[in-house]
Amino acid sequence: MQALMHDLGGVIDQLNPLSRQNQIVYLVWLAAYVFTAAAVWRCGRRWLRLAFLILLQFLSVGLFVSQANILILAIYLWQESLVVGAAAMALSIWTFRTRKRRKTASAQGGAPRVPDPVRTDGPVTATVLASAQEFAVSADPAVPR
């Protein structure tokens, strides 16, 4: 009989949204959710961004923690939620702070980059150049037709 009452007490504890276990699950879920959301935003590698997006979808509301529990715990633990969310966001931004960016010529302090010269020694470019010269001559009004 005591074992049955102990099991029944365990079930009631799990149903209680304010139990210590539900609070821990909620705060861990919140940290993981905020971290992966910021990682999808900041990550530079496409494959890693996709992995974080898939993980973010697995952590969506209602899968691990029910919507009612999230609402009750977010209201009850609003200060802790703000601290955990801000810490997870800061950790994610710090982790993915070195996002690869292209440096422009002005940012490098040098002159603008000059494109490579066009190759004119191949058969295709010779044909294109000959066609362009024919067009230029035929379009010139000074040349009699």
C-alpha positions as CSV (number, residue, x, y, z in Angstrom):
1,M,0.0,0.0,0.0
2,Q,2.9,2.4,0.8
3,A,4.4,1.6,-2.6
4,L,1.2,2.5,-4.3
5,M,0.9,5.8,-2.4
6,H,4.5,6.5,-3.2
7,D,3.9,5.9,-6.9
8,L,0.8,8.0,-6.8
9,G,2.7,10.8,-5.2
10,G,5.3,10.6,-7.9
11,V,2.6,11.0,-10.6
12,I,1.1,13.9,-8.8
13,D,4.5,15.6,-8.5
14,Q,5.0,15.2,-12.3
15,L,1.6,16.8,-13.0
16,N,2.4,19.7,-10.7
17,P,3.8,22.4,-13.0
18,L,5.6,24.1,-10.0
19,S,7.5,21.0,-8.9
20,R,11.3,21.3,-8.8
21,Q,11.7,18.8,-11.7
22,N,9.4,20.7,-14.0
23,Q,11.2,23.9,-13.2
24,I,14.6,22.4,-14.0
25,V,13.2,20.9,-17.3
26,Y,11.7,24.2,-18.2
27,L,14.9,26.2,-17.6
28,V,17.1,23.7,-19.4
29,W,14.6,23.7,-22.3
30,L,14.6,27.5,-22.4
31,A,18.4,27.7,-22.4
32,A,18.7,25.2,-25.2
33,Y,15.9,26.8,-27.3
34,V,17.4,30.3,-27.0
35,F,20.9,29.1,-27.7
36,T,19.9,27.2,-30.8
37,A,17.7,30.1,-32.1
38,A,20.7,32.5,-31.7
39,A,23.0,29.9,-33.3
40,V,20.8,29.6,-36.4
41,W,21.0,33.4,-36.7
42,R,24.8,33.8,-36.0
43,C,26.4,30.6,-37.3
44,G,28.6,31.0,-40.4
45,R,28.6,27.4,-41.7
46,R,25.6,26.3,-43.6
47,W,25.6,22.7,-42.5
48,L,25.9,23.7,-38.8
49,R,23.1,26.3,-39.2
50,L,20.9,23.5,-40.7
51,A,21.8,21.2,-37.7
52,F,20.8,23.9,-35.2
53,L,17.6,24.6,-37.1
54,I,16.7,20.9,-37.0
55,L,17.5,20.9,-33.2
56,L,15.4,24.0,-32.8
57,Q,12.4,22.3,-34.4
58,F,12.8,19.4,-32.1
59,L,12.8,21.8,-29.1
60,S,9.7,23.5,-30.3
61,V,7.0,24.4,-27.8
62,G,4.9,21.4,-26.8
63,L,7.3,18.6,-27.5
64,F,9.3,18.4,-24.3
65,V,7.3,20.8,-22.2
66,S,3.6,21.3,-22.7
67,Q,2.3,24.7,-23.6
68,A,0.3,25.1,-20.4
69,N,3.4,24.3,-18.3
70,I,5.5,26.8,-20.3
71,L,2.9,29.5,-19.7
72,I,2.6,28.8,-16.0
73,L,6.3,28.5,-15.5
74,A,7.1,31.6,-17.6
75,I,4.8,33.6,-15.4
76,Y,5.9,32.1,-12.1
77,L,9.7,32.1,-13.0
78,W,9.8,35.3,-15.1
79,Q,13.0,36.6,-13.5
80,E,14.8,33.3,-13.8
81,S,13.5,33.0,-17.4
82,L,15.0,36.4,-18.3
83,V,18.3,35.6,-16.7
84,V,18.6,32.1,-18.3
85,G,17.4,33.5,-21.7
86,A,19.9,36.4,-21.6
87,A,22.7,34.1,-20.5
88,A,22.0,31.6,-23.3
89,M,21.7,34.4,-25.9
90,A,25.0,35.9,-24.7
91,L,26.7,32.5,-24.7
92,S,25.5,31.8,-28.3
93,I,26.6,35.2,-29.6
94,W,30.0,34.8,-27.9
95,T,30.4,31.3,-29.3
96,F,29.6,32.4,-32.8
97,R,31.3,35.8,-32.7
98,T,33.8,35.1,-35.4
99,R,31.5,35.0,-38.3
100,K,33.4,35.1,-41.6
101,R,32.9,38.3,-43.5
102,R,34.2,39.5,-46.8
103,K,36.5,42.5,-46.4
104,T,36.0,45.2,-49.0
105,A,38.9,47.0,-50.5
106,S,38.1,50.2,-48.7
107,A,38.0,48.3,-45.3
108,Q,41.4,46.8,-46.1
109,G,42.8,50.3,-46.8
110,G,43.9,49.5,-50.3
111,A,42.9,50.4,-53.8
112,P,39.8,48.8,-55.3
113,R,40.6,45.4,-56.8
114,V,41.1,45.4,-60.6
115,P,39.6,42.4,-62.4
116,D,41.8,40.1,-64.3
117,P,42.3,41.0,-67.9
118,V,40.3,39.2,-70.6
119,R,42.1,36.4,-72.4
120,T,42.2,37.0,-76.1
121,D,44.3,34.1,-77.3
122,G,41.7,31.4,-77.4
123,P,39.5,30.4,-80.4
124,V,36.3,31.3,-78.8
125,T,37.4,34.8,-77.7
126,A,38.8,35.4,-81.2
127,T,35.5,34.6,-82.8
128,V,33.6,36.8,-80.3
129,L,36.0,39.7,-80.8
130,A,35.7,39.3,-84.6
131,S,31.9,39.4,-84.4
132,A,32.0,42.4,-82.1
133,Q,34.3,44.2,-84.6
134,E,31.9,43.4,-87.5
135,F,29.0,44.7,-85.5
136,A,30.9,47.9,-84.6
137,V,31.8,48.5,-88.3
138,S,28.3,47.8,-89.5
139,A,26.8,50.1,-86.9
140,D,29.1,53.0,-87.6
141,P,27.3,55.6,-89.7
142,A,30.6,57.0,-91.2
143,V,31.2,53.7,-93.0
144,P,29.4,53.4,-96.3
145,R,27.4,50.3,-96.8
